[in-house]
Amino acid sequence: HVQLVESGGGSALAGGSVRLSCAASGYTFNTYGWFRQAPGQEREGVAAIDSDGSTTYADSVKGRFTISRDNANNTLWLEMSSLKEDDSATYYCAAETSSPLLTALLALGIPSPGAFTNWGRGTQVTVS
């Protein structure tokens, strides 16, 4: 039974920091991504990390957010700093097995949500 469980969300002040984590179980994935969705908006990619540790970020979070993973414990993190009110959203962890298509998409940036088939339920981050 594949399960992704996010944690670490909550309220933060603008300029502050939040650390999100995602625990994966039931399968060992190669590629992970963090996505976010604000009310009335489409889900957008925030950051992604491949099996070799290579990362990619949305322009809006570059230099402020850091994605990392612990392969031994199937855990993914998102360190968020210099938070802005625009960062307020529900943050989702996504995971997928590697494929040539996914590798090609990662080379171009963060794949669209449709490239991932495994999702957590999300954790809310509110910045004020």
Secondary structure as a PSIPRED ss2 file (coil, helix, strand):
# PSIPRED VFORMAT (PSIPRED V4.0)

   1 H C   1.000  0.000  0.000
   2 V C   1.000  0.000  0.000
   3 Q E   0.000  0.000  1.000
   4 L E   0.000  0.000  1.000
   5 V E   0.000  0.000  1.000
   6 E E   0.000  0.000  1.000
   7 S E   0.000  0.000  1.000
   8 G C   1.000  0.000  0.000
   9 G C   1.000  0.000  0.000
  10 G E   0.000  0.000  1.000
  11 S E   0.000  0.000  1.000
  12 A E   0.000  0.000  1.000
  13 L C   1.000  0.000  0.000
  14 A C   1.000  0.000  0.000
  15 G C   1.000  0.000  0.000
  16 G C   1.000  0.000  0.000
  17 S C   1.000  0.000  0.000
  18 V E   0.000  0.000  1.000
  19 R E   0.000  0.000  1.000
  20 L E   0.000  0.000  1.000
  21 S E   0.000  0.000  1.000
  22 C E   0.000  0.000  1.000
  23 A E   0.000  0.000  1.000
  24 A E   0.000  0.000  1.000
  25 S E   0.000  0.000  1.000
  26 G C   1.000  0.000  0.000
  27 Y C   1.000  0.000  0.000
  28 T C   1.000  0.000  0.000
  29 F C   1.000  0.000  0.000
  30 N C   1.000  0.000  0.000
  31 T E   0.000  0.000  1.000
  32 Y E   0.000  0.000  1.000
  33 G E   0.000  0.000  1.000
  34 W E   0.000  0.000  1.000
  35 F E   0.000  0.000  1.000
  36 R E   0.000  0.000  1.000
  37 Q E   0.000  0.000  1.000
  38 A C   1.000  0.000  0.000
  39 P C   1.000  0.000  0.000
  40 G C   1.000  0.000  0.000
  41 Q C   1.000  0.000  0.000
  42 E C   1.000  0.000  0.000
  43 R C   1.000  0.000  0.000
  44 E E   0.000  0.000  1.000
  45 G E   0.000  0.000  1.000
  46 V E   0.000  0.000  1.000
  47 A E   0.000  0.000  1.000
  48 A E   0.000  0.000  1.000
  49 I E   0.000  0.000  1.000
  50 D C   1.000  0.000  0.000
  51 S C   1.000  0.000  0.000
  52 D C   1.000  0.000  0.000
  53 G C   1.000  0.000  0.000
  54 S C   1.000  0.000  0.000
  55 T E   0.000  0.000  1.000
  56 T E   0.000  0.000  1.000
  57 Y E   0.000  0.000  1.000
  58 A C   1.000  0.000  0.000
  59 D C   1.000  0.000  0.000
  60 S C   1.000  0.000  0.000
  61 V C   1.000  0.000  0.000
  62 K C   1.000  0.000  0.000
  63 G C   1.000  0.000  0.000
  64 R C   1.000  0.000  0.000
  65 F E   0.000  0.000  1.000
  66 T E   0.000  0.000  1.000
  67 I E   0.000  0.000  1.000
  68 S E   0.000  0.000  1.000
  69 R E   0.000  0.000  1.000
  70 D E   0.000  0.000  1.000
  71 N H   0.000  1.000  0.000
  72 A H   0.000  1.000  0.000
  73 N H   0.000  1.000  0.000
  74 N C   1.000  0.000  0.000
  75 T E   0.000  0.000  1.000
  76 L E   0.000  0.000  1.000
  77 W E   0.000  0.000  1.000
  78 L E   0.000  0.000  1.000
  79 E E   0.000  0.000  1.000
  80 M E   0.000  0.000  1.000
  81 S C   1.000  0.000  0.000
  82 S C   1.000  0.000  0.000
  83 L C   1.000  0.000  0.000
  84 K C   1.000  0.000  0.000
  85 E H   0.000  1.000  0.000
  86 D H   0.000  1.000  0.000
  87 D H   0.000  1.000  0.000
  88 S C   1.000  0.000  0.000
  89 A E   0.000  0.000  1.000
  90 T E   0.000  0.000  1.000
  91 Y E   0.000  0.000  1.000
  92 Y E   0.000  0.000  1.000
  93 C E   0.000  0.000  1.000
  94 A E   0.000  0.000  1.000
  95 A E   0.000  0.000  1.000
  96 E E   0.000  0.000  1.000
  97 T C   1.000  0.000  0.000
  98 S C   1.000  0.000  0.000
  99 S C   1.000  0.000  0.000
 100 P H   0.000  1.000  0.000
 101 L H   0.000  1.000  0.000
 102 L H   0.000  1.000  0.000
 103 T H   0.000  1.000  0.000
 104 A H   0.000  1.000  0.000
 105 L H   0.000  1.000  0.000
 106 L H   0.000  1.000  0.000
 107 A H   0.000  1.000  0.000
 108 L H   0.000  1.000  0.000
 109 G C   1.000  0.000  0.000
 110 I C   1.000  0.000  0.000
 111 P C   1.000  0.000  0.000
 112 S C   1.000  0.000  0.000
 113 P H   0.000  1.000  0.000
 114 G H   0.000  1.000  0.000
 115 A H   0.000  1.000  0.000
 116 F C   1.000  0.000  0.000
 117 T C   1.000  0.000  0.000
 118 N E   0.000  0.000  1.000
 119 W E   0.000  0.000  1.000
 120 G C   1.000  0.000  0.000
 121 R C   1.000  0.000  0.000
 122 G C   1.000  0.000  0.000
 123 T E   0.000  0.000  1.000
 124 Q E   0.000  0.000  1.000
 125 V E   0.000  0.000  1.000
 126 T E   0.000  0.000  1.000
 127 V E   0.000  0.000  1.000
 128 S C   1.000  0.000  0.000
